[in-house]
Amino acid sequence: MAKAIMVQGTMSNAGKSLLCAGLCRVFHQDGYRVAPFKSQNMALNSFITREGLEMGRAQAVQAEAACAEPRVAMNPILLKPVTNMGSQLIVNGEVRGNYTAADYYKMKHTLVPDILAAYDSLAAENDILVIEGAGSPAEINLKAGDFVNMGMAKLAKAPVLLVGDIDRGGVFAQLYGTIALLEPEEQAIVKATVINKFRGDVSLLEPGLEMLRGLTGKPVAGVLPHLDVDIDDEDSLSERFSAKGNGGLDIAVVRLPRISNFTDFAPLEATEGVSVHYVDRADALGSPDLVILPGTKSTISDLRWLRQSGLEARILRLAAQGTPVIGICGGYQMLGQRVIDAEGVEGGGEIAGLGLLPTVTEFTAEKRRTRVSGTVREIGGLFASLAGAPLEGYEIHMGRTRGADIRSLALLDTGEADGCQAENIYGTYLHGFFDSVECRGAVLGALAEKKGVSLGKAVGDWADYKNKQYDLLAQAVREHLDLPLIYRILEEGL
């Protein structure tokens, strides 16, 4: 049976996911069989396993760091927000339905057997499980029936490392206050603290660290610097959204309210000479070389927002001027003539699309989840050089998009057609489109040639690039954390 260690945080985005990925890589490098685990995840960035099941992307990233195949057992409960008050519930990779927050909290206790079965299956096959918490264990209004923070630590008998984010300020209050709000038996489960995202001379922190040790009675397992590693983000608190590049190429990604799977654009961000910026206001769009409409969990709602924000009018103007526009998944659906929801999947009704592609999308209750591969067909427009490029990725969407006599973008190995192209407008359901060296190179090359600029060093194989990032993360963990202490905490358990 595997030993377990758990990482909890003082707040969302304190660095739990990143530290878990780093520990997964370190333990793997040290010769152990490792798997990540998070009982319940709430995020719009998801991943499709080889079996066609859906899980949180953070645990898929951590599995990659551990050199393990992502499995839904690593994240048995996934909540994907569809409104401010409710989420789609996914259990063991399958959609269970939409629930308001109140209704979910009434039934969540029935999911404990699923969580335990998933955990036990991983524990039987691995030496170490790295468990991630969610939000903060000190959210005292949510502690009843908790199975994702201290509740999970008790179920797994897992000692806890508590992580605080110094970049937001008040890290000592974060860590001390969180521990102080825990019950005495929960305080005993916290074995050490970690300070994350530090910039500067760590020796200047020592007086505060000494006081923190005295106040909490816990050792400080280390101070991680603000790391320059390119690891997929989990949710809408991503720092990518505020990043400003100054590359020769300007790519604008519309930051939809329910944007999902924005990790699709990480390969573009990693290319020298390319600036990817996320916009949620019409006046911030500017005159980019490429506009991308990303995936969304709520196509109709976000399409209304696009219209009301003034971004739709601006995108239509750019498209009429010849600026290429690419839509992925929900963004592809928006580019068509209409989106119809006769079955009430997103609340019912229908809405006009941007009218840039000759397609119509009809929602059905069935969710398509599958990994796919294929080849780009002979197409026209600026990206004609995409023809013949190999594709590999995954589909995860509600609805089917069709049109009479349309030019599809790609032919999948299953024999199905995917996407649509009309002049400078391109749409696809394929997440991971830019992971392909050939697709990314053709798009960026055509844009650079049109603008008359040269690009810097290009990222090659995306999987190889990510592996190097995990190694850099592991190196930082080894340099800045007290690994003998962490191994001792792991060995002693609870």
FENBEL-V51680 format. One record per residue. OMEGA is omega in whole degrees, -180 to 180 (999 if undefined). D_CENTER is the distance of its C-alpha to the mean C-alpha in Angstrom with 1 decimal. Layout:
# FENBEL-V51680
omega=OMEGA d_center=D_CENTER
omega=OMEGA d_center=D_CENTER
This chain:
# FENBEL-V51680
omega=-176 d_center=29.8
omega=167 d_center=26.8
omega=-176 d_center=26.9
omega=170 d_center=24.0
omega=-175 d_center=22.6
omega=176 d_center=20.2
omega=174 d_center=18.2
omega=-177 d_center=18.3
omega=178 d_center=17.8
omega=-178 d_center=20.0
omega=172 d_center=17.3
omega=178 d_center=13.7
omega=175 d_center=12.1
omega=-180 d_center=15.2
omega=-179 d_center=13.5
omega=-176 d_center=13.5
omega=-178 d_center=10.4
omega=179 d_center=11.8
omega=177 d_center=15.3
omega=178 d_center=14.5
omega=179 d_center=13.3
omega=178 d_center=16.4
omega=177 d_center=18.7
omega=-179 d_center=17.6
omega=180 d_center=18.6
omega=-179 d_center=21.7
omega=177 d_center=22.9
omega=179 d_center=22.4
omega=-180 d_center=24.4
omega=171 d_center=27.0
omega=-179 d_center=27.6
omega=170 d_center=26.0
omega=-171 d_center=24.2
omega=173 d_center=20.9
omega=173 d_center=18.2
omega=177 d_center=15.3
omega=170 d_center=15.5
omega=-172 d_center=14.1
omega=-179 d_center=16.4
omega=179 d_center=14.5
omega=172 d_center=10.9
omega=-177 d_center=10.3
omega=176 d_center=7.1
omega=174 d_center=6.8
omega=-178 d_center=3.6
omega=-175 d_center=6.1
omega=177 d_center=8.3
omega=-180 d_center=12.0
omega=179 d_center=14.5
omega=179 d_center=17.8
omega=-179 d_center=19.5
omega=179 d_center=17.5
omega=-172 d_center=15.9
omega=179 d_center=12.5
omega=178 d_center=10.4
omega=-177 d_center=7.3
omega=-179 d_center=4.9
omega=180 d_center=6.0
omega=173 d_center=9.4
omega=177 d_center=9.3
omega=-180 d_center=8.8
omega=176 d_center=11.5
omega=177 d_center=13.5
omega=179 d_center=13.6
omega=179 d_center=14.8
omega=-176 d_center=17.4
omega=179 d_center=18.3
omega=177 d_center=18.0
omega=178 d_center=17.1
omega=180 d_center=14.1
omega=-179 d_center=15.8
omega=176 d_center=15.2
omega=179 d_center=17.6
omega=179 d_center=15.0
omega=-173 d_center=13.4
omega=-179 d_center=16.3
omega=177 d_center=15.4
omega=176 d_center=12.3
omega=179 d_center=12.9
omega=-177 d_center=11.5
omega=176 d_center=13.5
omega=173 d_center=15.9
omega=177 d_center=18.3
omega=-175 d_center=18.9
omega=-176 d_center=20.8
omega=-176 d_center=19.2
omega=169 d_center=16.4
omega=-179 d_center=16.3
omega=179 d_center=16.9
omega=-178 d_center=15.9
omega=-178 d_center=18.0
omega=174 d_center=18.0
omega=-177 d_center=15.9
omega=179 d_center=18.3
omega=177 d_center=18.4
omega=-180 d_center=21.0
omega=176 d_center=21.3
omega=-177 d_center=20.5
omega=168 d_center=21.6
omega=179 d_center=22.5
omega=-179 d_center=21.6
omega=-180 d_center=25.3
omega=179 d_center=25.6
omega=-178 d_center=22.6
omega=176 d_center=24.1
omega=-174 d_center=27.4
omega=-171 d_center=26.2
omega=180 d_center=23.4
omega=-180 d_center=26.2
omega=-178 d_center=26.7
omega=-178 d_center=23.3
omega=178 d_center=24.5
omega=177 d_center=26.2
omega=-180 d_center=23.0
omega=-179 d_center=21.3
omega=179 d_center=24.4
omega=179 d_center=24.8
omega=-180 d_center=21.3
omega=-178 d_center=21.8
omega=180 d_center=25.4
omega=178 d_center=24.5
omega=-179 d_center=22.2
omega=-180 d_center=24.8
omega=-173 d_center=27.6
omega=-173 d_center=26.0
omega=177 d_center=24.8
omega=-177 d_center=26.4
omega=171 d_center=23.7
omega=177 d_center=20.8
omega=-173 d_center=18.3
omega=178 d_center=17.3
omega=174 d_center=14.7
omega=-180 d_center=15.8
omega=180 d_center=14.3
omega=-179 d_center=15.5
omega=176 d_center=19.0
omega=-178 d_center=21.8
omega=174 d_center=24.2
omega=-166 d_center=23.1
omega=178 d_center=26.6
omega=-177 d_center=26.4
omega=-172 d_center=23.9
omega=-180 d_center=25.5
omega=179 d_center=27.6
omega=-178 d_center=26.3
omega=173 d_center=23.3
omega=-179 d_center=21.7
omega=177 d_center=18.5
omega=-178 d_center=20.1
omega=176 d_center=23.8
omega=179 d_center=24.5
omega=179 d_center=22.3
omega=179 d_center=23.9
omega=180 d_center=27.2
omega=-176 d_center=26.5
omega=-175 d_center=25.3
omega=-174 d_center=27.9
omega=172 d_center=25.3
omega=-170 d_center=26.2
omega=165 d_center=23.7
omega=-179 d_center=22.6
omega=-175 d_center=22.0
omega=175 d_center=19.8
omega=-176 d_center=20.6
omega=-178 d_center=19.3
omega=-176 d_center=22.4
omega=179 d_center=20.9
omega=-180 d_center=21.1
omega=176 d_center=24.7
omega=-173 d_center=26.6
omega=-180 d_center=25.0
omega=175 d_center=28.3
omega=177 d_center=28.5
omega=-173 d_center=24.9
omega=-179 d_center=25.7
omega=-179 d_center=29.3
omega=179 d_center=28.7
omega=-179 d_center=25.9
omega=-178 d_center=28.3
omega=-179 d_center=31.3
omega=180 d_center=29.7
omega=173 d_center=29.3
omega=-178 d_center=32.1
omega=180 d_center=34.3
omega=177 d_center=33.2
omega=177 d_center=29.5
omega=-180 d_center=30.5
omega=180 d_center=32.0
omega=177 d_center=28.8
omega=-175 d_center=27.2
omega=179 d_center=28.6
omega=177 d_center=27.3
omega=177 d_center=25.3
omega=174 d_center=23.1
omega=-174 d_center=22.8
omega=173 d_center=19.7
omega=180 d_center=19.3
omega=175 d_center=23.1
omega=176 d_center=24.8
omega=-175 d_center=28.5
omega=-175 d_center=31.3
omega=-180 d_center=30.3
omega=179 d_center=34.0
omega=180 d_center=34.0
omega=-168 d_center=31.8
omega=178 d_center=34.3
omega=178 d_center=36.4
omega=179 d_center=33.4
omega=-180 d_center=32.2
omega=178 d_center=35.7
omega=179 d_center=35.9
omega=178 d_center=32.5
omega=-179 d_center=33.9
omega=-178 d_center=37.0
omega=-175 d_center=35.5
omega=-174 d_center=33.1
omega=-178 d_center=35.0
omega=173 d_center=31.9
omega=173 d_center=31.5
omega=-175 d_center=28.9
omega=177 d_center=27.0
omega=178 d_center=26.1
omega=179 d_center=24.7
omega=176 d_center=21.7
omega=173 d_center=21.9
omega=-168 d_center=19.4
omega=175 d_center=18.0
omega=177 d_center=17.7
omega=-175 d_center=15.2
omega=-179 d_center=12.5
omega=-179 d_center=9.6
omega=178 d_center=6.0
omega=-176 d_center=4.6
omega=-167 d_center=3.3
omega=-172 d_center=5.3
omega=175 d_center=8.4
omega=-177 d_center=10.2
omega=175 d_center=8.8
omega=179 d_center=12.1
omega=-175 d_center=11.4
omega=-179 d_center=12.6
omega=-179 d_center=15.9
omega=178 d_center=16.5
omega=179 d_center=19.7
omega=178 d_center=20.7
omega=-179 d_center=24.3
omega=179 d_center=24.1
omega=177 d_center=26.8
omega=-180 d_center=24.4
omega=179 d_center=22.8
omega=-179 d_center=19.8
omega=174 d_center=18.8
omega=-180 d_center=15.6
omega=180 d_center=16.3
omega=180 d_center=14.1
omega=180 d_center=14.7
omega=-180 d_center=14.9
omega=-179 d_center=12.5
omega=-179 d_center=10.3
omega=176 d_center=7.6
omega=178 d_center=5.8
omega=172 d_center=6.9
omega=175 d_center=6.0
omega=-170 d_center=9.3
omega=177 d_center=11.2
omega=178 d_center=10.6
omega=177 d_center=13.8
omega=-180 d_center=15.7
omega=-177 d_center=14.9
omega=-178 d_center=16.2
omega=179 d_center=19.5
omega=179 d_center=22.4
omega=180 d_center=24.1
omega=176 d_center=21.1
omega=176 d_center=20.0
omega=177 d_center=16.8
omega=-176 d_center=17.0
omega=-174 d_center=15.3
omega=175 d_center=18.2
omega=176 d_center=18.9
omega=-179 d_center=22.7
omega=-177 d_center=25.2
omega=178 d_center=27.0
omega=-175 d_center=24.0
omega=179 d_center=23.5
omega=180 d_center=26.6
omega=-176 d_center=27.6
omega=177 d_center=24.7
omega=180 d_center=25.3
omega=174 d_center=22.5
omega=177 d_center=20.7
omega=170 d_center=17.5
omega=-174 d_center=16.7
omega=176 d_center=13.1
omega=179 d_center=11.9
omega=176 d_center=12.5
omega=-177 d_center=13.0
omega=-174 d_center=16.5
omega=-175 d_center=18.2
omega=180 d_center=21.6
omega=-179 d_center=20.8
omega=175 d_center=18.7
omega=175 d_center=21.5
omega=179 d_center=24.0
omega=180 d_center=22.2
omega=-179 d_center=22.1
omega=-177 d_center=25.9
omega=-178 d_center=26.7
omega=-176 d_center=25.0
omega=-179 d_center=27.1
omega=179 d_center=24.3
omega=-179 d_center=25.5
omega=-180 d_center=29.0
omega=179 d_center=27.8
omega=179 d_center=25.7
omega=179 d_center=28.7
omega=179 d_center=31.0
omega=180 d_center=29.0
omega=179 d_center=28.8
omega=179 d_center=32.6
omega=177 d_center=33.1
omega=177 d_center=31.5
omega=179 d_center=28.0
omega=178 d_center=25.7
omega=177 d_center=22.9
omega=175 d_center=20.1
omega=179 d_center=18.4
omega=178 d_center=15.5
omega=180 d_center=15.4
omega=176 d_center=16.1
omega=175 d_center=17.1
omega=179 d_center=19.5
omega=-179 d_center=20.9
omega=-175 d_center=21.6
omega=-176 d_center=23.6
omega=-178 d_center=26.2
omega=-178 d_center=29.4
omega=171 d_center=28.4
omega=-173 d_center=25.8
omega=180 d_center=27.7
omega=-177 d_center=26.7
omega=-176 d_center=30.0
omega=177 d_center=28.6
omega=-180 d_center=26.8
omega=178 d_center=23.3
omega=178 d_center=22.1
omega=176 d_center=25.3
omega=178 d_center=27.7
omega=176 d_center=29.5
omega=-175 d_center=28.9
omega=176 d_center=28.2
omega=175 d_center=29.1
omega=180 d_center=26.4
omega=177 d_center=26.8
omega=-179 d_center=29.3
omega=176 d_center=28.3
omega=-177 d_center=28.1
omega=-174 d_center=30.7
omega=174 d_center=28.4
omega=178 d_center=28.2
omega=175 d_center=25.3
omega=179 d_center=26.3
omega=171 d_center=24.1
omega=-177 d_center=25.0
omega=-178 d_center=24.0
omega=178 d_center=22.8
omega=179 d_center=19.1
omega=179 d_center=18.8
omega=-179 d_center=16.5
omega=171 d_center=17.5
omega=-175 d_center=17.0
omega=172 d_center=19.4
omega=-179 d_center=21.3
omega=-177 d_center=23.9
omega=176 d_center=25.7
omega=-180 d_center=25.8
omega=173 d_center=29.2
omega=-178 d_center=31.9
omega=-180 d_center=30.7
omega=179 d_center=32.1
omega=-176 d_center=31.1
omega=-175 d_center=29.8
omega=179 d_center=27.5
omega=-180 d_center=30.3
omega=174 d_center=29.8
omega=-175 d_center=26.7
omega=178 d_center=29.2
omega=-179 d_center=29.1
omega=178 d_center=25.7
omega=-179 d_center=24.0
omega=171 d_center=20.6
omega=-179 d_center=18.2
omega=-179 d_center=15.0
omega=174 d_center=14.2
omega=176 d_center=15.1
omega=-174 d_center=13.7
omega=169 d_center=15.8
omega=174 d_center=18.9
omega=177 d_center=22.0
omega=-178 d_center=24.0
omega=-177 d_center=24.8
omega=176 d_center=28.4
omega=180 d_center=31.1
omega=174 d_center=34.7
omega=179 d_center=35.4
omega=175 d_center=32.1
omega=-179 d_center=31.1
omega=-176 d_center=28.0
omega=-174 d_center=25.6
omega=173 d_center=25.2
omega=-179 d_center=27.0
omega=-179 d_center=25.0
omega=177 d_center=26.6
omega=-176 d_center=27.2
omega=179 d_center=29.5
omega=174 d_center=27.4
omega=177 d_center=26.9
omega=169 d_center=23.6
omega=-177 d_center=23.1
omega=177 d_center=25.8
omega=176 d_center=27.4
omega=-178 d_center=30.1
omega=-176 d_center=31.3
omega=-179 d_center=28.6
omega=-175 d_center=26.0
omega=178 d_center=23.6
omega=178 d_center=21.3
omega=173 d_center=19.3
omega=-168 d_center=17.2
omega=168 d_center=15.8
omega=-176 d_center=12.1
omega=-178 d_center=12.5
omega=-177 d_center=15.7
omega=173 d_center=15.6
omega=180 d_center=15.0
omega=178 d_center=18.6
omega=-176 d_center=21.0
omega=-179 d_center=23.5
omega=-180 d_center=21.5
omega=-179 d_center=20.0
omega=-179 d_center=23.5
omega=-180 d_center=25.3
omega=-177 d_center=23.3
omega=179 d_center=23.5
omega=179 d_center=27.0
omega=179 d_center=28.3
omega=-180 d_center=26.9
omega=179 d_center=28.4
omega=180 d_center=31.7
omega=-176 d_center=31.9
omega=-179 d_center=31.4
omega=179 d_center=33.6
omega=177 d_center=31.3
omega=178 d_center=30.4
omega=179 d_center=27.0
omega=-177 d_center=26.6
omega=-180 d_center=25.3
omega=174 d_center=22.9
omega=179 d_center=20.2
omega=180 d_center=21.5
omega=-174 d_center=19.9
omega=179 d_center=16.2
omega=178 d_center=16.1
omega=179 d_center=18.9
omega=-179 d_center=17.3
omega=178 d_center=14.3
omega=178 d_center=17.0
omega=178 d_center=18.9
omega=177 d_center=16.0
omega=178 d_center=15.9
omega=177 d_center=19.6
omega=178 d_center=19.7
omega=179 d_center=17.5
omega=178 d_center=19.9
omega=179 d_center=22.8
omega=178 d_center=21.9
omega=180 d_center=21.6
omega=-176 d_center=25.0
omega=-169 d_center=26.5
omega=177 d_center=25.5
omega=179 d_center=25.3
omega=-176 d_center=28.3
omega=175 d_center=27.5
omega=177 d_center=30.9
omega=-179 d_center=30.3
omega=177 d_center=26.9
omega=179 d_center=28.6
omega=177 d_center=31.5
omega=179 d_center=29.3
omega=-176 d_center=27.6
omega=-177 d_center=31.1
omega=179 d_center=32.8
omega=178 d_center=30.2
omega=999 d_center=31.5
